[in-house]
């Protein structure tokens, strides 16, 4: 349990990166029902991210919570594969 609490302290006190300085394509996948990491946080990152609008994208999965890779693995895989094909 101590390791978990230490990780929580590190996350809580971490400074956000300078998103505007990042220059690689970005795909954010978020669950519509995520109560742990609400969509507004992902949308904020997307807005601050330093790439051109066409090189960054957010996909919000309906009916999915925080564990989207477990809750909707096929949809997540498809989004990732299509994004990579499109950008690289």
C-alpha positions in Angstrom: 0.0 0.0 0.0 2.9 2.4 0.7 4.0 2.2 -3.0 0.5 3.1 -4.1 0.4 6.1 -1.8 3.8 7.2 -2.9 2.7 7.1 -6.5 -0.4 9.1 -5.6 1.7 11.8 -3.9 4.0 12.0 -6.9 1.1 12.4 -9.3 -0.6 15.0 -7.1 2.5 17.1 -6.9 3.7 16.8 -10.4 3.9 19.9 -12.7 2.1 19.5 -16.1 4.4 19.4 -19.1 4.7 22.3 -21.5 2.2 20.8 -24.0 2.7 23.6 -26.4 6.3 22.5 -27.0 5.4 18.9 -28.0 5.6 18.5 -31.8 4.5 14.9 -32.6 1.0 13.8 -33.6 -1.4 13.2 -30.8 -4.4 10.9 -30.3 -6.2 11.1 -27.0 -8.7 8.4 -26.2 -11.2 9.1 -23.4 -14.1 7.3 -21.9 -17.3 9.4 -21.8 -18.2 8.0 -18.4 -14.7 8.3 -16.9 -15.0 9.7 -13.4 -11.3 9.4 -12.6 -10.0 11.6 -15.5 -12.9 13.7 -16.8 -13.0 14.6 -20.5 -12.4 18.3 -19.7 -8.8 17.5 -18.7 -8.2 15.6 -22.0 -9.8 18.5 -24.0 -7.5 21.0 -22.2 -4.4 19.0 -23.1 -5.6 18.8 -26.7 -6.1 22.6 -26.9 -2.6 23.3 -25.4 -0.8 20.7 -27.5 1.7 22.3 -29.9 0.7 20.6 -33.1 -1.4 21.8 -35.9 -5.1 21.1 -35.5 -5.1 18.4 -38.1 -2.3 16.5 -36.3 -4.1 16.1 -33.0 -7.4 14.4 -32.2 -9.6 13.3 -29.4 -11.8 10.3 -29.5 -14.5 10.0 -26.8 -15.9 6.5 -26.3 -19.6 6.5 -25.5 -20.6 4.3 -22.5 -17.0 3.7 -21.5 -15.2 4.7 -18.2 -11.6 5.0 -17.1 -10.5 1.5 -18.2 -11.2 2.0 -21.9 -8.5 -0.5 -23.0 -10.3 -3.2 -21.0 -13.9 -1.9 -21.6 -13.6 -1.4 -25.3 -10.4 -3.1 -26.6 -11.5 -3.5 -30.2 -12.6 0.1 -30.5 -9.4 1.3 -28.9 -7.2 -0.8 -31.2 -9.1 0.4 -34.3 -8.7 4.0 -33.3 -4.9 3.6 -32.7 -4.3 1.6 -35.9 -6.3 4.2 -38.0 -4.5 7.1 -36.4 -1.1 5.6 -37.1 -2.0 4.7 -40.7 -3.2 8.3 -41.2 -0.2 10.1 -39.6 2.7 7.8 -40.4 
